[in-house]
Amino acid sequence: MTGIASKKHRRSAVRSWSLLIVCCLMASVLTSCSRTRFQKKKVDVPELARLVVDSIQDINESEQYFNRIPEEQKDGLSYSEYYEYIRILQNMMPRSSRVVSFDIVQGKEKDDLLSAMLSNDTEEYGRLIRGCIPVQVTTTGERVSGTPLLFYLQTMDDGSVYLSRPWILSCLKLYAFSVNYFEAYANENVTDVISLLSFTEVPEPLPESRDVLKEKAKEMIRFYSHNVKSKYSEYEMISIDASNLVYLQPEVLDTQLQTSVRQVRFRSDSDDKISVVDPIESELRTADLYLYYNGRRTVRIGEHAAPSQLTNLFGDPITISCGPVMDGSFDNENGRRNILIRYSGFTITVYGVYHGEDDWEGTYTRFRIWDSEAAGIGASLRVNQTSWDILTRYPFADETGFVLELSIDNDLYRLTIDLDRDHANKDGSVPISTMILSRLHEGS
């Protein structure tokens, strides 16, 4: 009896140890399953690109695609932020189009894309850009710009691909600013447009004069109202990244009232400061092709010129001189040359035939004024004025270095205004030193 009990006891102990081992194994398996369930496996470049592209194709299903991205590859990005970013990428697609395919851009094409982005960006975005992976999306329908639809994935230091939250937030901020910018012009709100002028990139410092800013705002509103024929919904978003958002306005009237395309660029630097490149050229007005004297309109650039006419208008000149024959005829008697007629503080240049101080004729080709209170260009431009006076009449002359042009037939008329930048006024305006109105042949 004792032997039998001992055997039973041993069998019971073996069963207990076996049960314990099985429990341990099951616990290990359950722990492994639990860990697998809560820690998603990292997705690679094609998979992450596919999840974003699928979201673009069907934004209503974007949340499920977003949830398939491991947390460590979201960089703290929320679904609402992801959704807004996808909505922007959707807006880049041609109307009523759908996604056909996507490609990971590699090699020289990738290098060229990133180099172009780096050329205008700060080092802060430069670090992100250097680690970017461009993804090109092919859709049905053609984009007006003819450019590919691109978005960008980023890479971590270990080479893992991810969606950078700072990158996406910068894109969202640029886009939101652009919407408000274009809405201000659509609403023709002068006050709102004045507030936006401080964001525009121009070669000259923005004037502090409220009157000048108001004229600039009014001119911008006039341009968007009369020249930009495309509706905002017809603008094409050419590209967007953390530092640049570029729009194409597909139907814009130029200064010759010919239809052309136009780009507007929004930029963001590492300090999150946004600037706008939205240049508008001020065209020289035909009323300013005339030389005024003592408030009276006198002669027009390009008109026929003769000695008696000038004497009646301005009196006797201080000097008259001529240059060499320039028409290639080598005829010193009847060859055409520049004739310079000098008055107090201004000169008139005539291109024509010269036989003597009282015997010449030709065409007015240049008016130069540097020290005359009596002479001026047009009814309102004088050398005793400042840069702000010019900007009141030509609000965007500062965008072209205070050089204004007008083409008529085959001739180009150019007004060049030189400023005395070494003697700026206390209010920030700059005195005018010289004004030169010239007639040139097209392309000169």
C-alpha positions, 0 to 999 in steps of 0.5 A, spaced: 500 500 500 505 504 501 509 503 494 502 504 491 501 511 494 508 513 493 507 512 486 501 516 486 504 522 489 510 522 484 505 522 478 501 527 481 507 531 482 509 530 475 502 533 473 503 539 477 510 541 474 507 539 467 501 544 468 506 549 471 510 549 465 504 550 460 501 556 464 508 559 463 508 558 456 501 560 455 503 567 459 509 568 455 504 567 448 499 572 451 504 577 453 507 576 446 500 577 443 499 583 447 505 587 445 504 585 438 497 588 438 499 595 441 506 596 438 505 596 430 510 594 426 514 599 422 511 601 415 516 602 409 517 607 404 512 604 399 507 602 404 507 609 408 506 613 401 500 608 399 497 610 405 497 617 404 495 616 397 489 612 399 487 617 403 488 622 398 483 618 393 478 617 399 478 622 404 472 619 408 476 613 409 483 617 411 482 615 418 483 608 418 489 609 413 492 614 418 490 609 424 495 604 420 501 608 421 505 606 427 505 612 432 513 613 432 512 614 425 507 620 426 511 624 430 505 626 434 501 628 428 493 628 430 488 625 425 485 632 424 492 635 422 493 629 418 486 630 415 487 637 413 493 636 410 490 630 406 485 635 404 490 640 401 493 635 397 487 633 394 486 640 392 492 640 388 489 634 383 485 636 377 478 637 377 474 631 377 480 627 377 482 620 381 489 617 383 491 612 378 498 611 381 504 613 385 512 613 384 517 614 389 522 619 386 529 617 386 536 618 383 537 625 379 530 627 379 530 627 387 536 630 387 534 636 383 527 637 386 531 637 393 536 642 391 531 647 388 527 647 395 534 648 398 536 654 394 531 658 397 530 655 404 533 656 411 537 651 415 532 649 419 528 647 413 534 645 410 535 639 415 528 636 413 529 637 406 535 633 405 531 627 408 525 628 404 523 622 400 518 625 394 512 622 392 509 623 385 502 622 384 499 620 377 492 622 376 487 622 370 486 629 367 492 634 366 494 640 371 494 647 368 501 648 370 504 641 367 508 640 373 507 633 377 503 633 383 508 631 389 508 630 396 514 629 401 515 624 406 521 625 411 526 620 414 529 619 421 536 619 423 536 611 423 533 612 416 526 610 418 521 614 414 515 618 417 511 624 417 514 630 420 509 634 424 513 640 424 513 640 416 505 638 415 503 644 420 508 649 416 504 647 410 497 648 414 499 655 416 502 657 409 495 654 406 491 658 411 494 664 410 494 664 402 486 663 403 485 669 407 490 673 403 486 671 396 479 673 400 482 680 402 482 681 395 476 678 393 472 682 398 476 688 396 477 690 403 482 696 403 484 695 410 485 688 410 489 689 404 494 694 407 495 689 413 497 684 408 502 689 405 507 688 410 508 680 408 510 682 401 517 681 399 519 687 395 526 690 393 525 697 397 523 697 405 515 698 405 513 706 406 511 708 412 506 713 409 499 711 410 497 715 404 502 710 400 500 704 403 493 706 401 495 707 394 498 700 394 492 697 397 487 700 392 492 698 386 492 691 388 485 691 389 484 694 382 489 689 379 485 683 382 479 686 380 480 687 373 487 683 371 486 677 374 480 673 370 481 667 374 476 665 380 480 663 386 477 656 385 481 656 378 487 657 381 492 651 381 496 649 387 503 648 383 507 645 389 507 646 397 512 644 402 514 646 409 517 653 406 513 654 400 506 654 397 506 656 389 499 658 386 498 659 378 493 664 376 491 661 369 488 667 366 491 674 367 491 680 363 498 683 362 500 690 361 498 689 354 492 686 355 494 679 353 492 673 357 498 670 360 499 666 367 502 668 373 505 665 379 504 667 387 508 664 392 508 664 399 514 663 403 515 661 411 522 661 414 524 657 420 521 663 425 514 661 422 514 668 419 510 668 412 512 673 406 508 673 399 511 674 393 506 677 389 509 682 384 505 687 380 508 692 375 506 699 374 506 701 367 508 708 365 502 712 363 501 716 357 500 722 360 507 722 363 510 722 356 510 729 356 515 735 358 512 740 363 514 747 364 511 752 369 505 747 370 504 747 362 504 741 358 510 742 352 513 737 348 512 729 347 517 724 347 518 721 340 515 728 337 518 732 331 523 737 334 525 744 331 529 750 334 523 755 334 519 750 338 524 750 343 525 757 343 518 759 344 517 754 350 523 755 354 527 761 351 534 760 349 538 754 351 545 755 354 548 750 350 547 746 343 552 741 342 551 734 337 555 728 337 557 724 331 553 721 326 550 714 328 545 712 322 551 709 319 551 713 313 558 717 314 554 723 311 557 729 316 552 734 312 545 730 313 547 724 317 543 723 323 546 724 330 544 726 337 543 733 339 543 736 346 540 742 348 541 744 355 537 749 359 538 751 366 537 744 370 535 740 365 537 737 358 533 735 351 536 730 346 534 730 339 536 725 334 536 728 327 540 732 322 544 738 325 547 744 320 547 749 326 545 751 333 539 754 329 538 749 323 537 742 326 531 738 326 529 731 328 525 727 334 525 728 341 528 722 344 530 724 351 529 729 357 533 729 363 531 733 369 536 734 375 535 741 378 529 745 375 523 747 379 520 749 373 521 742 369 517 736 370 515 729 367 508 729 366 503 734 370 505 731 377 513 729 377 518 733 379 525 733 382 524 736 388 519 731 390 521 724 394 520 717 393 513 717 396 510 722 391 512 717 386 509 711 389 503 715 390 502 716 383 506 709 381 504 705 387 509 699 385 515 703 382 519 700 388 518 693 385 522 695 379 527 699 382 523 706 380 524 704 373 517 705 369 516 703 362 511 703 356 511 699 349 507 703 344 508 700 337 515 698 336 517 703 341 519 702 348 518 709 353 522 708 359 522 713 365 528 712 370 528 715 377 534 716 381 534 717 388 539 720 393 539 714 398 545 718 402 540 723 404 534 720 406 529 724 410 527 723 417 520 720 415 523 715 411 522 718 404 528 719 399 529 725 395 529 724 387 536 726 384 534 725 377 529 723 372 530 721 365 525 720 360 527 716 354 524 713 347 528 706 345 527 701 340 523 695 343 528 691 346 533 696 347 
